[in-house]
Amino acid sequence: MEPLRIGCAGWSIPRASREEFPASGTHLQRYATRFRAVEIDSSFYRAHTRTIYERWAASTPEGFRFAVKLPRTVTHYGGLADLTPLAGFLDQVAGLGPRLGPLLVQLPPRLAFVPARVEAFFAHLREGFTGPVVCEPRHATWFTPEAEEILRTFLVARAAVDPAPVPAAAAPGGWPGLVYYRLHGSPRRYYSAYPPSYLQSLATKLLAARAEKTEVWCIFNNTATGAATADALGLMKICAEAEDKSEGE
């Protein structure tokens, strides 16, 4: 069974959580001693060479995985219509080798669901990438049976997010072979930490999804003041305790 992949958007280690990690090594090396997954958000803003991805892969243990966010030239500037940058991006992230996890397609809030454009985009993406893909749409038109059908056709999961732009966005959707939570912090996006009650409820959902032999990711993006690291560590502890209790019954 695949492990729960709980982690953060980026591998910085905030001062408040420093004692949870080894004192030596790069931030990524230290981060990877505690977490099994990370989301690379910087790829949204700028390209990284294949060599850099190879170096990051070599810095992590065998079971570690990277999710990588598609560049904004594809999602935000190109609106899924300009496919030119995709080939270079896919060649770059291939440097992660077997440590490459899902590609994240986060869409701008203004980008409405247009079936022909969406089908053409994912068909093109699937020509160059057969691994897991997760989409985070933020326009209300994406939360329809037609959009769900297209996502399932191309084996694309829909992320569950908090705060949710529409109620349906709070739950996973699309292809059920991957469950991917992106938690941005609420009530203050990127800043707020999550209370223990929320993490407890979330742990129940993650463990239930994994019991279905589904690949399960949970990424905390409330990184502005370091809350993501503490939340991710707390969630991992709750999940581990629940698993230990289940095994003892």
N, C-alpha and C positions, 0 to 999 in steps of 0.2 A: 504494500500500500504506500502511495506517495505521501511524504510528510506534508503537514500543513506548512505553507510557505508564508510566514508572517515577517514583515519587515517595514522599511521606511522608503520614502522617496529621497534617495541620496544616502550616503554613508557617513555623514559628519557625526561626530560624537560630542554631544553637548556636555558642558561642564558638570551639570547636575547628575549625569549618568556615567561619568568617567570611571568611577570605581567598579562598574559592572564589566569593564573590558580590560584586557591586558594593557600594560603600560608601554610596551614596545611594539614596533611595526608601523606600517602606514595606517591611515584611518580605515581604509578598505580591509586590510588584513585583520585589524583589531575588530572591526564590525563583523566580519565573517566568522569570527570565533563564537559569536552568540546567535547570529541570524543565518537562515538558510536562503534568504532571498533579498533582493534590493531592486528598486525601480530606478532606472537611469532617466532622470528628467532633463538633464542638460542637453541631451541629443535633440530636444525640441527647439532649442535656441541656436545651436551651432553643431556643425559636423565634427565628429571625432574620427581620426584615421583608423584604419584596420589594425595598425600596430598598437594603438592605444587600447583598443578592445582586447587584443591578444594579451597585453600586459595586465589588464584588469583580470582577465580569466586566469592567468597564471598566478595571481595573487590570492586566489580563493581555493578552498577545498573542493574535492571532486563533486560532492552533492549540492554545491551552491548553484543558484540560478539568478540570472539577470533578466528582468523585464526591461524593455527599451521603448521609449516614447518616440513615435514618428515625428519627423521634423515639421515645424509650422509651415514650411514652404509647401508641404503637401496638404495639411489639414486646414490651416487657417488662411494662408495667402492663396493657395491653389483651390481651396474648397473641394478637394477630392477630384477635381477635374484635370489638374496639371499633374500628370504621372511621371514627368521627366526626372524628378529627383529620386524616385524610388529605387532605381537600379543601383545608384551609388550608395544609398543608405543600406540596402540589403547586403551589398558587398562588404561594407564597413563592419556591420554587426556580425557578419559571419566569422569575424575574428574571435568571437566568444566561443566558437565551437560548441561542444555539448553543454556548455553552461548557459547558452542562450535559451531563455524562457519565452514568455509571450511578448509579442509586439503590441504596444498600446496605441490605439487610434483615438486620441481625445479630440473632440470636435468643438468648434466655437459655438457659443449659445445662439448665434444668428443663423447657423447652417441648418436649413430645413431638410427633411427627408424627401429626396427626389429619386424614385425607384430606379430609373434608367442610369442615373449618374452613380448611385450606390452600387448597383450590380456591376457596372463597368469597372469601378474602382476595385472592388473586392476580387473580381475575376482576374484583373491585372496583378493584384498583390499575390493571389494564389498561384500565379504562373511562376513567381520567383521565390515563394516562401510557403512551405507546407506545415510549419510548426503552429503553435497556438497563437491566436489573435484575439484581443479583447478591444471592444469599442466603448467609448464613453461619450454618447451623444448628450446634448443639453437642450435641444429644441424639442418642444412638445410633440411635434409631428413624427418623431422617431418611436414613440411608444404606442404602436399600433400593431395589429396582427400581421399586416403586410410587411412592415419593417422586421418583425420577429421572424417571419418566414424567410426573408432574404438573408438575415444573419445566420439562421440555421443552415440554409443551403450552402453557405460558404464556410461553415464551421467556425463562426465568429461569436464569441460570448459577448454579452452586454454587461458592463460593469454595474455593480451595485454601489451607489455613492451616497455620501452624507457630507454636507446638506444635499438633499435631493431637489433638483429643479422642478420636478413634478412627482407626485406620490409614487408612481410606478418605478421611478428611477432608484428607489431605495432598495429594491430587490433585484437579484441577478436575473438576467434574461438571455435571449438568444440561444446559442448552442450550449446544451447542458453539460458538455464534457469538461468545461472549465468554469469555475466560480471565482470571480475576482472582485473583491471589495476595495474601493478607494475612499478613504476617510480623510476629509479635508479639515476637520475640526468644526465644531459648532457649540455655542451659537456664533462665535467669531471665527470665520474661516481662516485657516492656516495657523491660528494661534491657540484656540481653546483645546484643553485636554478633555478626554472622555472620562466620565465617572465610572466607578467600579461596576455599577449596575448595568451600564451599557456594555461594558466589556464582557460581563458574565453572559448577557443575552447573546452577544455576538459569538462568543465561544460555542454556545449551544448550536447556533446556526452553522458554524464552520465544521464542527465535528459531525453534525448530521449530514452535511453535504459530502464530506469525505467518506462517510460510511456507505455512500452510493458509488464509491470508487471514482469519484470525480476529483480532478485536480483542483486544489483550493489555494487561492492566494488572498492575502489581506495586507494592503499597503497603507500605512499612515502617512498622510501628506501635511499634517499639522506641525510643520517643521520650524516655523518662524521663531519660536522660543524654546525649541527642544522637546516639546510635549510628545512628538511622534515616537521618540526612542523609548521614553518611559511607558507610553501606552502599548507599544509593541512588546516590550519586555513583560508588562503586566498581563497582556493577553496570552502570551506564551505560557506564563506560569499558570493561569487559570485553565488553559487547555491541558497542560501536563497533569495538573491535579485531577481534572475530570477523567482523563484517560487512566491514571493510576487507580482511581476509585472504581472505574468500570472493570478494570482487569481483576480487582480484588473481590468483586461480587460473584 
